[in-house]
Amino acid sequence: MVFNDETGWSEFPVLETERLILRQPKLSDAADVFVFSSDPVVQKYNAEPTTDVSEAEEIIKSYNAEYERTNGIIWGIMLRDVDTIIGMIGFHHWSVHNRALLGYDLAHKFWGRGIGSEAARRVIRFGFENMGLNRIEAPTIVDNHESVQLLEKMGFTCEGIRREYTLEDDGEYHNSAMFALLLSEFQAEDK
């Protein structure tokens, strides 16, 4: 797998873990993506839930367009034994400053099984070792306890709180926390 600053990788990098395969999402995955993109529980602190499979197709198209522009890379999360996308994870806003934003979604029925942290560990390693990242940021709503717990488990540090940063579906403004993990911290933990 060769990376070029102008064109990206010669082919989309497929990542593997003990239980997972992370691969490029395809339009044929839209029905799978719709399962978690339409779930109000999963989307509570993310985006407005999708209401039609065509919206899931647009999500896939936008993620693949980010990849084509070499400013983001999003993988579909699959269990090794099932060719079904159960979530998405990856980097947005990959910048010349060697930083990117980590984002993730996982179908609710797979929460609590360690799948999110397994996928995150693999993607974070790829970011530092293959993308040349020095900093991985992950903004999340403070009330999103599952997300906060995942980031803390991965070694991210809360660097600050943006007060009343987002207006959520409950009609309330919610605080947003900025978490980050530095290459030096990753390397220290990796030893």
DRENPA-3360 file (N, C-alpha, C; in nm, 2 decimals, always signed):
BEGIN
1 = MVFNDETG = +0.08/-0.12/+0.00/+0.00/+0.00/+0.00/+0.09/+0.12/+0.00 ~ +0.08/+0.20/-0.10/+0.16/+0.32/-0.12/+0.08/+0.45/-0.10 ~ +0.13/+0.54/-0.03/+0.06/+0.67/-0.01/+0.13/+0.78/-0.09 ~ +0.05/+0.86/-0.16/+0.10/+0.98/-0.23/+0.02/+1.10/-0.19 ~ +0.09/+1.21/-0.15/+0.02/+1.32/-0.10/-0.09/+1.38/-0.19 ~ -0.07/+1.36/-0.32/-0.16/+1.41/-0.42/-0.28/+1.32/-0.45 ~ -0.25/+1.19/-0.45/-0.35/+1.09/-0.50/-0.40/+1.00/-0.39 ~ -0.34/+1.00/-0.27/-0.38/+0.90/-0.17/-0.31/+0.77/-0.18;
9 = WSEFPVLE = -0.38/+0.67/-0.14/-0.32/+0.53/-0.15/-0.35/+0.47/-0.29 ~ -0.27/+0.38/-0.33/-0.29/+0.31/-0.46/-0.42/+0.23/-0.46 ~ -0.46/+0.19/-0.34/-0.59/+0.12/-0.33/-0.63/+0.15/-0.18 ~ -0.76/+0.14/-0.16/-0.82/+0.17/-0.03/-0.76/+0.06/+0.07 ~ -0.70/+0.11/+0.18/-0.64/+0.02/+0.28/-0.75/-0.06/+0.36 ~ -0.74/-0.19/+0.35/-0.82/-0.28/+0.43/-0.75/-0.31/+0.56 ~ -0.81/-0.29/+0.67/-0.75/-0.32/+0.80/-0.82/-0.44/+0.87 ~ -0.75/-0.51/+0.94/-0.80/-0.63/+1.01/-0.76/-0.63/+1.15;
17 = TERLILRQ = -0.85/-0.69/+1.23/-0.82/-0.72/+1.37/-0.86/-0.86/+1.40 ~ -0.86/-0.91/+1.52/-0.89/-1.04/+1.55/-1.04/-1.08/+1.51 ~ -1.13/-0.98/+1.53/-1.27/-1.01/+1.50/-1.33/-0.93/+1.39 ~ -1.25/-0.83/+1.34/-1.31/-0.74/+1.24/-1.23/-0.72/+1.11 ~ -1.30/-0.68/+1.01/-1.25/-0.64/+0.88/-1.30/-0.50/+0.86 ~ -1.21/-0.40/+0.84/-1.25/-0.26/+0.81/-1.22/-0.24/+0.66 ~ -1.32/-0.20/+0.59/-1.30/-0.19/+0.44/-1.38/-0.07/+0.40 ~ -1.35/-0.03/+0.27/-1.42/+0.09/+0.21/-1.57/+0.05/+0.20;
25 = PKLSDAAD = -1.66/+0.15/+0.24/-1.80/+0.13/+0.22/-1.84/+0.14/+0.08 ~ -1.93/+0.06/+0.03/-1.98/+0.06/-0.11/-2.13/+0.10/-0.11 ~ -2.18/+0.15/-0.22/-2.32/+0.18/-0.23/-2.41/+0.06/-0.20 ~ -2.36/-0.06/-0.23/-2.44/-0.18/-0.20/-2.45/-0.20/-0.05 ~ -2.38/-0.13/+0.03/-2.38/-0.14/+0.18/-2.49/-0.04/+0.24 ~ -2.56/+0.03/+0.15/-2.65/+0.13/+0.20/-2.76/+0.08/+0.29 ~ -2.81/-0.04/+0.27/-2.92/-0.09/+0.36/-2.86/-0.12/+0.50 ~ -2.73/-0.17/+0.50/-2.67/-0.19/+0.63/-2.64/-0.06/+0.70;
33 = VFVFSSDP = -2.59/+0.04/+0.63/-2.56/+0.17/+0.69/-2.69/+0.23/+0.74 ~ -2.80/+0.21/+0.67/-2.93/+0.27/+0.71/-2.97/+0.22/+0.85 ~ -2.94/+0.09/+0.88/-2.98/+0.03/+1.01/-2.93/+0.12/+1.12 ~ -2.80/+0.17/+1.12/-2.75/+0.25/+1.23/-2.77/+0.40/+1.21 ~ -2.77/+0.44/+1.08/-2.79/+0.58/+1.05/-2.93/+0.63/+1.08 ~ -3.02/+0.54/+1.08/-3.16/+0.57/+1.10/-3.21/+0.55/+1.25 ~ -3.12/+0.49/+1.33/-3.15/+0.46/+1.47/-3.14/+0.58/+1.56 ~ -3.25/+0.63/+1.62/-3.24/+0.75/+1.70/-3.14/+0.73/+1.82;
41 = VVQKYNAE = -3.13/+0.61/+1.87/-3.04/+0.59/+1.98/-2.89/+0.61/+1.94 ~ -2.86/+0.56/+1.82/-2.72/+0.57/+1.77/-2.69/+0.72/+1.73 ~ -2.79/+0.78/+1.68/-2.77/+0.92/+1.62/-2.80/+1.03/+1.72 ~ -2.84/+0.99/+1.85/-2.88/+1.09/+1.95/-2.78/+1.21/+1.96 ~ -2.65/+1.19/+1.95/-2.56/+1.30/+1.96/-2.48/+1.31/+1.83 ~ -2.52/+1.25/+1.72/-2.45/+1.26/+1.60/-2.53/+1.35/+1.50 ~ -2.60/+1.29/+1.41/-2.67/+1.36/+1.31/-2.82/+1.33/+1.32 ~ -2.90/+1.40/+1.24/-3.04/+1.37/+1.23/-3.05/+1.23/+1.17;
49 = PTTDVSEA = -3.13/+1.14/+1.23/-3.14/+1.00/+1.18/-3.19/+1.01/+1.03 ~ -3.14/+0.92/+0.95/-3.18/+0.91/+0.81/-3.32/+0.85/+0.81 ~ -3.40/+0.88/+0.71/-3.53/+0.83/+0.70/-3.56/+0.74/+0.57 ~ -3.45/+0.73/+0.49/-3.46/+0.65/+0.37/-3.32/+0.60/+0.33 ~ -3.32/+0.48/+0.27/-3.19/+0.42/+0.23/-3.11/+0.51/+0.14 ~ -3.18/+0.60/+0.06/-3.11/+0.69/-0.03/-3.02/+0.78/+0.05 ~ -3.06/+0.82/+0.17/-2.98/+0.91/+0.25/-2.85/+0.83/+0.30 ~ -2.87/+0.70/+0.32/-2.75/+0.62/+0.36/-2.65/+0.62/+0.24;
57 = EEIIKSYN = -2.71/+0.61/+0.12/-2.63/+0.61/+0.00/-2.55/+0.74/-0.01 ~ -2.61/+0.85/+0.02/-2.55/+0.98/+0.02/-2.44/+0.99/+0.12 ~ -2.46/+0.93/+0.24/-2.35/+0.92/+0.34/-2.23/+0.85/+0.28 ~ -2.25/+0.74/+0.22/-2.14/+0.66/+0.16/-2.07/+0.74/+0.05 ~ -2.15/+0.80/-0.03/-2.09/+0.88/-0.14/-2.00/+1.00/-0.08 ~ -2.05/+1.06/+0.02/-1.98/+1.17/+0.08/-1.85/+1.13/+0.14 ~ -1.85/+1.01/+0.21/-1.73/+0.96/+0.27/-1.63/+0.92/+0.17 ~ -1.68/+0.86/+0.06/-1.59/+0.82/-0.05/-1.53/+0.94/-0.12;
65 = AEYERTNG = -1.61/+1.05/-0.13/-1.56/+1.17/-0.19/-1.45/+1.23/-0.10 ~ -1.46/+1.22/+0.03/-1.36/+1.27/+0.12/-1.23/+1.19/+0.09 ~ -1.24/+1.06/+0.08/-1.13/+0.98/+0.05/-1.06/+1.02/-0.09 ~ -1.14/+1.04/-0.19/-1.09/+1.08/-0.32/-1.02/+1.22/-0.31 ~ -1.06/+1.31/-0.22/-1.00/+1.44/-0.21/-0.88/+1.43/-0.11 ~ -0.85/+1.31/-0.06/-0.75/+1.28/+0.04/-0.75/+1.37/+0.16 ~ -0.88/+1.40/+0.21/-0.89/+1.48/+0.33/-0.97/+1.40/+0.44 ~ -0.99/+1.27/+0.41/-1.06/+1.19/+0.51/-1.06/+1.04/+0.46;
73 = IIWGIMLR = -1.08/+0.95/+0.55/-1.09/+0.81/+0.52/-1.18/+0.74/+0.62 ~ -1.28/+0.68/+0.57/-1.38/+0.62/+0.66/-1.39/+0.47/+0.62 ~ -1.39/+0.38/+0.72/-1.40/+0.24/+0.69/-1.54/+0.19/+0.74 ~ -1.59/+0.09/+0.67/-1.71/+0.02/+0.72/-1.65/-0.09/+0.81 ~ -1.72/-0.11/+0.92/-1.68/-0.21/+1.02/-1.76/-0.34/+0.99 ~ -1.69/-0.45/+0.98/-1.76/-0.58/+0.95/-1.71/-0.68/+1.05 ~ -1.79/-0.77/+1.10/-1.74/-0.88/+1.17/-1.68/-0.98/+1.07 ~ -1.58/-1.05/+1.11/-1.50/-1.13/+1.01/-1.59/-1.23/+0.94;
81 = DVDTIIGM = -1.69/-1.29/+1.01/-1.77/-1.40/+0.95/-1.90/-1.35/+0.89 ~ -1.92/-1.22/+0.88/-2.05/-1.17/+0.82/-2.01/-1.05/+0.73 ~ -2.06/-1.06/+0.60/-2.03/-0.95/+0.51/-2.14/-0.84/+0.52 ~ -2.15/-0.78/+0.64/-2.25/-0.68/+0.67/-2.18/-0.57/+0.74 ~ -2.20/-0.44/+0.70/-2.14/-0.33/+0.77/-2.23/-0.30/+0.89 ~ -2.16/-0.30/+1.01/-2.23/-0.28/+1.14/-2.20/-0.15/+1.20 ~ -2.11/-0.07/+1.13/-2.07/+0.06/+1.18/-1.97/+0.12/+1.08 ~ -1.93/+0.24/+1.12/-1.83/+0.32/+1.04/-1.74/+0.38/+1.13;
89 = IGFHHWSV = -1.61/+0.40/+1.09/-1.51/+0.46/+1.17/-1.40/+0.52/+1.08 ~ -1.35/+0.63/+1.12/-1.24/+0.68/+1.04/-1.21/+0.83/+1.07 ~ -1.14/+0.89/+0.98/-1.09/+1.03/+1.00/-1.15/+1.12/+0.90 ~ -1.19/+1.24/+0.96/-1.23/+1.35/+0.88/-1.13/+1.47/+0.89 ~ -1.13/+1.56/+0.80/-1.05/+1.68/+0.81/-0.91/+1.66/+0.84 ~ -0.85/+1.56/+0.76/-0.71/+1.54/+0.77/-0.64/+1.66/+0.72 ~ -0.55/+1.72/+0.80/-0.49/+1.85/+0.76/-0.34/+1.84/+0.74 ~ -0.29/+1.95/+0.68/-0.15/+1.96/+0.66/-0.07/+1.97/+0.79;
97 = HNRALLGY = -0.14/+1.99/+0.90/-0.08/+2.00/+1.03/-0.07/+1.86/+1.09 ~ -0.09/+1.76/+1.01/-0.08/+1.62/+1.06/-0.18/+1.59/+1.17 ~ -0.30/+1.63/+1.16/-0.40/+1.60/+1.25/-0.53/+1.57/+1.18 ~ -0.62/+1.49/+1.25/-0.75/+1.46/+1.19/-0.85/+1.44/+1.30 ~ -0.97/+1.44/+1.26/-1.08/+1.41/+1.36/-1.13/+1.27/+1.34 ~ -1.14/+1.20/+1.46/-1.19/+1.06/+1.46/-1.34/+1.07/+1.48 ~ -1.41/+0.99/+1.40/-1.55/+0.98/+1.41/-1.59/+0.83/+1.40 ~ -1.71/+0.80/+1.46/-1.75/+0.66/+1.46/-1.90/+0.65/+1.48;
105 = DLAHKFWG = -1.96/+0.54/+1.43/-2.10/+0.50/+1.45/-2.10/+0.35/+1.46 ~ -2.18/+0.29/+1.55/-2.19/+0.15/+1.55/-2.33/+0.11/+1.58 ~ -2.39/+0.01/+1.51/-2.52/-0.03/+1.53/-2.54/-0.06/+1.68 ~ -2.66/-0.02/+1.73/-2.68/-0.03/+1.88/-2.67/-0.17/+1.93 ~ -2.71/-0.27/+1.85/-2.71/-0.41/+1.90/-2.57/-0.46/+1.93 ~ -2.47/-0.39/+1.88/-2.33/-0.43/+1.89/-2.26/-0.35/+2.00 ~ -2.32/-0.26/+2.07/-2.26/-0.18/+2.18/-2.23/-0.28/+2.29 ~ -2.13/-0.24/+2.37/-2.09/-0.32/+2.49/-2.02/-0.45/+2.46;
113 = RGIGSEAA = -1.97/-0.47/+2.34/-1.90/-0.60/+2.31/-1.75/-0.57/+2.28 ~ -1.71/-0.45/+2.29/-1.57/-0.42/+2.27/-1.54/-0.40/+2.12 ~ -1.64/-0.40/+2.03/-1.62/-0.38/+1.89/-1.57/-0.24/+1.86 ~ -1.63/-0.14/+1.92/-1.59/+0.00/+1.90/-1.45/+0.02/+1.93 ~ -1.40/-0.03/+2.05/-1.27/+0.00/+2.09/-1.17/-0.09/+2.01 ~ -1.21/-0.20/+1.96/-1.12/-0.28/+1.88/-1.10/-0.21/+1.74 ~ -1.21/-0.16/+1.69/-1.20/-0.09/+1.56/-1.12/+0.04/+1.58 ~ -1.14/+0.11/+1.69/-1.07/+0.24/+1.71/-0.92/+0.22/+1.73;
121 = RRVIRFGF = -0.88/+0.11/+1.80/-0.74/+0.08/+1.82/-0.67/+0.06/+1.69 ~ -0.74/-0.01/+1.60/-0.67/-0.04/+1.47/-0.66/+0.09/+1.38 ~ -0.77/+0.17/+1.38/-0.77/+0.29/+1.30/-0.67/+0.39/+1.36 ~ -0.67/+0.40/+1.49/-0.57/+0.50/+1.55/-0.43/+0.46/+1.51 ~ -0.40/+0.33/+1.52/-0.26/+0.28/+1.49/-0.23/+0.32/+1.34 ~ -0.33/+0.29/+1.25/-0.31/+0.33/+1.11/-0.29/+0.48/+1.09 ~ -0.36/+0.56/+1.17/-0.35/+0.70/+1.16/-0.21/+0.75/+1.19 ~ -0.15/+0.69/+1.30/-0.02/+0.74/+1.34/+0.09/+0.67/+1.26;
129 = ENMGLNRI = +0.07/+0.55/+1.23/+0.18/+0.48/+1.16/+0.18/+0.49/+1.00 ~ +0.06/+0.51/+0.95/+0.05/+0.51/+0.80/+0.01/+0.65/+0.74 ~ -0.05/+0.73/+0.82/-0.10/+0.86/+0.77/+0.00/+0.97/+0.82 ~ +0.09/+0.94/+0.91/+0.18/+1.04/+0.96/+0.11/+1.14/+1.05 ~ +0.00/+1.10/+1.11/-0.06/+1.19/+1.21/+0.02/+1.22/+1.33 ~ +0.01/+1.34/+1.38/+0.07/+1.37/+1.51/-0.03/+1.38/+1.62 ~ -0.15/+1.41/+1.57/-0.26/+1.44/+1.67/-0.39/+1.39/+1.61 ~ -0.47/+1.32/+1.69/-0.60/+1.27/+1.66/-0.70/+1.33/+1.76;
137 = EAPTIVDN = -0.79/+1.41/+1.70/-0.89/+1.48/+1.78/-1.03/+1.40/+1.77 ~ -1.10/+1.42/+1.88/-1.24/+1.35/+1.88/-1.33/+1.44/+1.97 ~ -1.41/+1.53/+1.90/-1.50/+1.60/+1.98/-1.63/+1.52/+2.00 ~ -1.68/+1.53/+2.12/-1.80/+1.45/+2.16/-1.89/+1.53/+2.26 ~ -2.02/+1.51/+2.25/-2.11/+1.57/+2.35/-2.08/+1.51/+2.49 ~ -2.06/+1.59/+2.59/-2.03/+1.55/+2.72/-2.13/+1.45/+2.77 ~ -2.25/+1.46/+2.74/-2.36/+1.37/+2.79/-2.35/+1.23/+2.72 ~ -2.27/+1.22/+2.61/-2.26/+1.10/+2.54/-2.16/+1.01/+2.61;
145 = HESVQLLE = -2.21/+0.95/+2.72/-2.12/+0.88/+2.81/-2.05/+0.76/+2.74 ~ -2.11/+0.69/+2.65/-2.05/+0.58/+2.58/-1.93/+0.63/+2.50 ~ -1.95/+0.74/+2.43/-1.84/+0.80/+2.35/-1.72/+0.84/+2.44 ~ -1.76/+0.91/+2.55/-1.65/+0.96/+2.64/-1.58/+0.84/+2.70 ~ -1.65/+0.74/+2.74/-1.58/+0.62/+2.79/-1.49/+0.55/+2.69 ~ -1.53/+0.54/+2.56/-1.45/+0.48/+2.46/-1.32/+0.56/+2.44 ~ -1.33/+0.70/+2.44/-1.22/+0.78/+2.42/-1.12/+0.77/+2.53 ~ -1.17/+0.77/+2.65/-1.08/+0.76/+2.77/-1.01/+0.62/+2.77;
153 = KMGFTCEG = -1.09/+0.52/+2.73/-1.03/+0.38/+2.72/-0.91/+0.38/+2.62 ~ -0.93/+0.46/+2.52/-0.82/+0.46/+2.41/-0.71/+0.55/+2.45 ~ -0.71/+0.62/+2.56/-0.60/+0.70/+2.61/-0.61/+0.85/+2.57 ~ -0.73/+0.89/+2.52/-0.75/+1.03/+2.48/-0.76/+1.11/+2.61 ~ -0.72/+1.24/+2.60/-0.73/+1.34/+2.71/-0.83/+1.44/+2.67 ~ -0.91/+1.47/+2.77/-1.01/+1.58/+2.75/-0.93/+1.71/+2.77 ~ -0.93/+1.79/+2.66/-0.86/+1.91/+2.66/-0.94/+2.04/+2.69 ~ -1.07/+2.02/+2.69/-1.16/+2.13/+2.73/-1.30/+2.11/+2.69;
161 = IRREYTLE = -1.39/+2.19/+2.74/-1.53/+2.18/+2.72/-1.58/+2.31/+2.65 ~ -1.65/+2.29/+2.54/-1.71/+2.40/+2.47/-1.85/+2.41/+2.53 ~ -1.88/+2.51/+2.60/-2.01/+2.52/+2.68/-2.13/+2.55/+2.58 ~ -2.24/+2.47/+2.60/-2.36/+2.49/+2.52/-2.33/+2.50/+2.38 ~ -2.26/+2.40/+2.33/-2.20/+2.40/+2.19/-2.30/+2.36/+2.09 ~ -2.38/+2.26/+2.12/-2.48/+2.21/+2.02/-2.62/+2.21/+2.07 ~ -2.71/+2.23/+1.98/-2.85/+2.23/+2.01/-2.90/+2.09/+1.96 ~ -2.94/+2.01/+2.06/-2.98/+1.87/+2.03/-3.13/+1.86/+2.01;
169 = DDGEYHNS = -3.17/+1.74/+1.97/-3.31/+1.71/+1.94/-3.40/+1.73/+2.07 ~ -3.35/+1.72/+2.19/-3.42/+1.75/+2.31/-3.45/+1.90/+2.33 ~ -3.41/+1.98/+2.24/-3.43/+2.12/+2.25/-3.34/+2.19/+2.34 ~ -3.24/+2.12/+2.40/-3.14/+2.17/+2.49/-3.01/+2.19/+2.43 ~ -2.93/+2.29/+2.48/-2.79/+2.31/+2.44/-2.71/+2.21/+2.52 ~ -2.61/+2.15/+2.46/-2.53/+2.05/+2.53/-2.38/+2.10/+2.52 ~ -2.30/+2.07/+2.62/-2.16/+2.09/+2.62/-2.09/+1.99/+2.53 ~ -1.99/+2.03/+2.47/-1.91/+1.95/+2.38/-1.76/+1.94/+2.44;
177 = AMFALLLS = -1.71/+1.82/+2.45/-1.57/+1.80/+2.50/-1.48/+1.78/+2.38 ~ -1.36/+1.83/+2.38/-1.26/+1.80/+2.28/-1.16/+1.71/+2.35 ~ -1.15/+1.59/+2.29/-1.05/+1.49/+2.33/-0.95/+1.48/+2.23 ~ -0.82/+1.45/+2.27/-0.72/+1.43/+2.17/-0.62/+1.33/+2.22 ~ -0.55/+1.27/+2.13/-0.44/+1.17/+2.15/-0.33/+1.21/+2.06 ~ -0.21/+1.23/+2.12/-0.09/+1.27/+2.05/+0.00/+1.14/+2.01 ~ +0.07/+1.16/+1.91/+0.16/+1.05/+1.87/+0.25/+1.01/+1.98 ~ +0.31/+1.10/+2.05/+0.40/+1.07/+2.16/+0.33/+0.99/+2.27;
185 = EFQAEDK = +0.21/+1.02/+2.30/+0.13/+0.94/+2.40/+0.10/+0.80/+2.35 ~ +0.07/+0.79/+2.22/+0.04/+0.66/+2.16/+0.17/+0.57/+2.16 ~ +0.28/+0.63/+2.13/+0.41/+0.56/+2.13/+0.44/+0.51/+2.27 ~ +0.42/+0.60/+2.37/+0.45/+0.56/+2.51/+0.37/+0.45/+2.56 ~ +0.24/+0.45/+2.52/+0.15/+0.34/+2.56/+0.18/+0.21/+2.48 ~ +0.23/+0.23/+2.36/+0.25/+0.11/+2.28/+0.38/+0.03/+2.32 ~ +0.46/+0.09/+2.40/+0.58/+0.02/+2.44/+0.56/-0.09/+2.55;
% end
